[in-house]
Amino acid sequence: MIDFDFNGAANAYRRSLLLEPSKNAYSNFATIHFYLGQFPQAVQYFERAVAVGEHDQIVWGNLADALWQIDGRRDEAVRKYRRAIELAEAELVATPGDPTLRAQLGYYHGRVGDAEISERYLAQAAVTGADQLYVQYYRAVAAADRGDRAAALRSLTDLVALGYPKALLRSAPEFRSLLQDPRYKEIVGVS
């Protein structure tokens, strides 16, 4: 089993921030904190990334994801997801055929409680993007969110087949509801 060196990555991003603070450096450093389960720190650095890249729906979505994991901050997370939706829908006008963008919108809409819109976007994404890594990732998270274990496990299987690192899946808080599932353990390589 190959594990991801989160601490080594954190040190590299920390050095990167010292050399040249940027939206990507803040976002990457925040992502490491997210996978380490350090959600308040992830929020802190995603907020810095948003300050630099205020029109980036991915950073807004990532900020919302970190807030979502902190007790008592779901309402704030929903507001950030709504901002991500606004930006992503504007982006969709320019790139209407982007299945990953549709999958992100499906995921965001699911998190804010718009189940019908979520399902529509996720289905559209699957039509042309079933072979794309992040289409499967967002489909898996959305399925886990709505309690559809079978769909989440199918998407996770596809995600791993497409090359997504199992170590990241093992660390992803979005899949906590699946931790005891024998099929999940098999997919991510845990005994």
VMD Tcl script that draws the C-alpha trace (Angstrom):
set ca {
  {0.00 0.00 0.00}
  {1.43 3.37 -1.04}
  {0.61 6.22 1.32}
  {0.65 9.89 0.56}
  {3.20 11.93 2.51}
  {0.88 14.67 3.76}
  {3.48 16.11 6.11}
  {6.10 16.28 3.36}
  {3.59 17.95 1.08}
  {2.65 20.42 3.83}
  {6.30 21.37 4.25}
  {6.70 21.86 0.50}
  {3.61 24.10 0.29}
  {4.70 26.01 3.39}
  {8.02 26.77 1.64}
  {6.15 27.70 -1.52}
  {4.04 30.20 0.44}
  {7.16 31.76 1.90}
  {8.64 32.19 -1.57}
  {5.55 33.37 -3.40}
  {2.11 33.54 -1.81}
  {-0.53 32.72 -4.42}
  {-4.04 31.38 -4.73}
  {-2.74 27.96 -5.75}
  {-0.17 27.78 -2.95}
  {-2.76 28.76 -0.32}
  {-5.29 26.35 -1.80}
  {-2.83 23.45 -1.94}
  {-1.69 24.07 1.64}
  {-5.33 24.22 2.75}
  {-6.06 20.96 0.93}
  {-3.30 19.20 2.85}
  {-4.82 20.45 6.12}
  {-8.22 19.23 4.90}
  {-6.92 15.70 4.27}
  {-5.15 15.72 7.63}
  {-8.49 16.53 9.28}
  {-7.27 19.98 10.36}
  {-10.39 21.77 9.18}
  {-9.99 25.14 10.99}
  {-6.52 25.50 9.43}
  {-7.91 24.44 6.06}
  {-10.57 27.16 6.35}
  {-7.92 29.73 7.24}
  {-5.86 29.00 4.11}
  {-8.85 28.54 1.79}
  {-10.03 31.99 2.94}
  {-6.64 33.38 1.92}
  {-6.95 31.63 -1.44}
  {-10.43 33.12 -1.91}
  {-9.06 36.58 -1.10}
  {-6.56 36.19 -3.94}
  {-8.84 34.30 -6.35}
  {-12.30 35.54 -5.51}
  {-13.77 34.42 -8.84}
  {-12.61 30.81 -8.61}
  {-15.56 28.50 -7.95}
  {-13.27 25.61 -7.03}
  {-11.66 27.55 -4.19}
  {-15.09 28.66 -2.94}
  {-16.25 25.04 -3.08}
  {-13.16 23.87 -1.22}
  {-13.68 26.52 1.45}
  {-17.27 25.32 1.81}
  {-16.04 21.71 2.06}
  {-13.76 22.60 4.97}
  {-16.49 24.56 6.75}
  {-18.90 21.64 6.19}
  {-16.66 19.44 8.34}
  {-16.70 21.79 11.36}
  {-19.51 21.43 13.88}
  {-21.82 24.43 13.84}
  {-20.56 25.87 10.54}
  {-22.82 24.15 8.01}
  {-24.93 27.28 7.40}
  {-21.77 29.20 6.56}
  {-20.69 26.32 4.32}
  {-24.01 26.47 2.45}
  {-23.48 30.19 1.79}
  {-20.04 29.43 0.34}
  {-21.47 26.61 -1.79}
  {-24.05 29.06 -3.12}
  {-21.22 31.41 -4.15}
  {-19.45 28.47 -5.80}
  {-22.68 27.64 -7.65}
  {-23.04 31.22 -8.85}
  {-19.48 31.25 -10.20}
  {-19.69 27.73 -11.67}
  {-22.96 28.47 -13.46}
  {-21.38 31.58 -15.00}
  {-18.41 29.43 -16.03}
  {-20.79 26.87 -17.55}
  {-22.04 29.52 -19.99}
  {-18.51 29.72 -21.43}
  {-17.86 25.95 -21.31}
  {-21.27 24.24 -21.59}
  {-19.80 20.86 -22.55}
  {-17.55 20.49 -19.48}
  {-18.69 17.35 -17.63}
  {-16.46 18.01 -14.60}
  {-18.03 21.42 -14.14}
  {-21.48 19.83 -14.34}
  {-20.43 17.24 -11.75}
  {-19.18 20.01 -9.45}
  {-22.49 21.82 -9.84}
  {-24.34 18.60 -9.06}
  {-22.28 18.13 -5.93}
  {-22.68 21.76 -4.80}
  {-26.43 21.69 -5.36}
  {-26.65 18.50 -3.34}
  {-24.86 20.14 -0.43}
  {-27.26 23.11 -0.42}
  {-30.30 20.80 -0.53}
  {-31.30 21.15 -4.19}
  {-31.65 17.40 -4.82}
  {-33.46 17.62 -8.15}
  {-30.96 20.06 -9.67}
  {-28.10 18.02 -8.21}
  {-29.32 14.81 -9.82}
  {-29.80 16.54 -13.18}
  {-26.26 17.94 -13.26}
  {-24.71 14.66 -12.08}
  {-26.61 12.68 -14.73}
  {-25.50 15.13 -17.44}
  {-21.90 14.83 -16.27}
  {-22.05 11.03 -16.42}
  {-23.22 11.03 -20.04}
  {-20.04 12.57 -21.46}
  {-17.61 12.35 -18.57}
  {-17.90 8.91 -16.99}
  {-14.24 8.36 -17.87}
  {-13.09 11.54 -16.14}
  {-11.52 11.40 -12.71}
  {-13.29 14.29 -11.05}
  {-16.67 13.45 -12.53}
  {-16.46 10.16 -10.65}
  {-15.12 11.88 -7.53}
  {-18.03 14.34 -7.33}
  {-20.52 11.61 -8.16}
  {-19.11 9.45 -5.33}
  {-19.24 12.27 -2.78}
  {-22.76 13.27 -3.80}
  {-23.92 9.65 -3.55}
  {-22.32 9.28 -0.11}
  {-23.97 12.54 0.99}
  {-27.42 11.32 0.01}
  {-26.83 7.91 1.62}
  {-26.71 5.94 -1.63}
  {-23.94 3.50 -0.68}
  {-24.22 1.40 -3.83}
  {-23.82 4.41 -6.14}
  {-20.98 5.81 -4.02}
  {-19.13 2.49 -4.14}
  {-19.63 2.18 -7.92}
  {-18.22 5.66 -8.46}
  {-15.33 4.97 -6.07}
  {-14.52 1.78 -7.97}
  {-14.50 3.74 -11.23}
  {-12.45 6.49 -9.60}
  {-9.73 4.08 -8.48}
  {-9.74 2.41 -11.92}
  {-9.12 5.86 -13.43}
  {-6.05 6.25 -11.22}
  {-7.22 8.28 -8.24}
  {-4.86 7.64 -5.29}
  {-6.34 5.27 -2.73}
  {-4.42 7.08 0.02}
  {-6.40 10.25 -0.70}
  {-9.67 8.33 -0.58}
  {-8.70 6.78 2.75}
  {-8.12 10.29 4.12}
  {-11.16 11.95 2.54}
  {-13.67 12.92 5.25}
  {-16.48 12.83 2.68}
  {-16.44 9.05 2.82}
  {-16.59 8.58 6.60}
  {-20.05 7.05 6.27}
  {-18.48 4.20 4.29}
  {-15.55 3.42 6.61}
  {-17.04 0.19 7.98}
  {-18.31 -1.06 4.62}
  {-16.31 -4.13 3.53}
  {-16.57 -3.13 -0.14}
  {-15.22 0.35 0.64}
  {-12.30 -1.19 2.54}
  {-11.57 -3.40 -0.45}
  {-11.72 -0.46 -2.89}
  {-9.35 1.75 -0.88}
  {-7.05 -1.08 0.22}
  {-7.77 -1.25 3.94}
  {-8.09 -4.53 5.82}
}
mol new
graphics top color blue
foreach p $ca { graphics top sphere $p radius 0.5 }
foreach p [lrange $ca 0 end-1] q [lrange $ca 1 end] { graphics top cylinder $p $q radius 0.2 }
display resetview
